[in-house]
Structure formats: structure tokens, C-alpha cells
């Protein structure tokens, strides 16, 4: 995946929403491409810590690595979580919330 994903509206959205998100934690699902990936990248640039929730896959690993390359100092945490399974969601919470 390339860090150069083009979108039609992201620049106008970012101009209108300049909220500083320093100290905030944001969970984003479906980050392996498209809107989720771009949202994770842009929210991190605004200072937030970004929790990346996605099913286990090579796409998750690739997206995480692309985000870390785009923002080496970024606060990203990838958590494997299949939101279609309550058992899996509960396991993700148990394993990652301290």
C-alpha cells in the first residue's frame, strides 16, 4: 500500500476540523486501506494516540508499517480484533486493557 492515497475531500475536511487531539486516544476499525487508513494517519498528525482495530491479516501488518513509515514518531497500536465476534472483542479487551 502506498502512503500516497488520493482522496477528493480530505483537504477541505482537514481545513474545517483543526481540533488539537493531543492527549486523546482514538480507536479506528478497518484501517487496512481507504478511509480508515487515511483517518488514522490524519488523526495521528493532530496529536492523538491511535488504536488500530482490525482482523489479523498481512494487510493489518502492512498498514501498520506504512503508518509508522509515514509518521515514525506516531503513537499507533495495532490490536487484532474481529468485531463480528463478541468472544474475540472480549479477548482483545482482556489482552490489551491494563
CORFENZI-V880642 format. One line per field, one symbol per residue. phi: phi as a letter, one per 30 degrees, with the letter a starting at -180 (. if undefined). psi: psi as a letter, one per 30 degrees, with the letter a starting at -180 (. if undefined). burial: b if it has 24 or more other C-alpha atoms within 12 Angstrom, else e. A space follows every 50 residues. Layout:
phi->???
psi->???
burial->???
//
This chain:
phi->.cdcdcbdbeddddddbcedceiccbcbcicdaheddddeddddddjddc cccaddaddddddeddddddbecdccbcbdacddbedddddddedbcc
psi->kkfhkklefeeeeeefigkkgkflkkkklhgflbeeeeeeeeeefgflkk kjkllklfeeeeeeeeeeeeieglikkkkkkjffjeeeeeeeeeffj.
burial->eebeeeeeeeeeeeeeeeeeeeeeebbbbbbbbeebbbbbbbbbbbbbbb bbbbbeeeebbebbbbbbebeeebbbbbbbbeeeeeeeeeebeeeeee
//
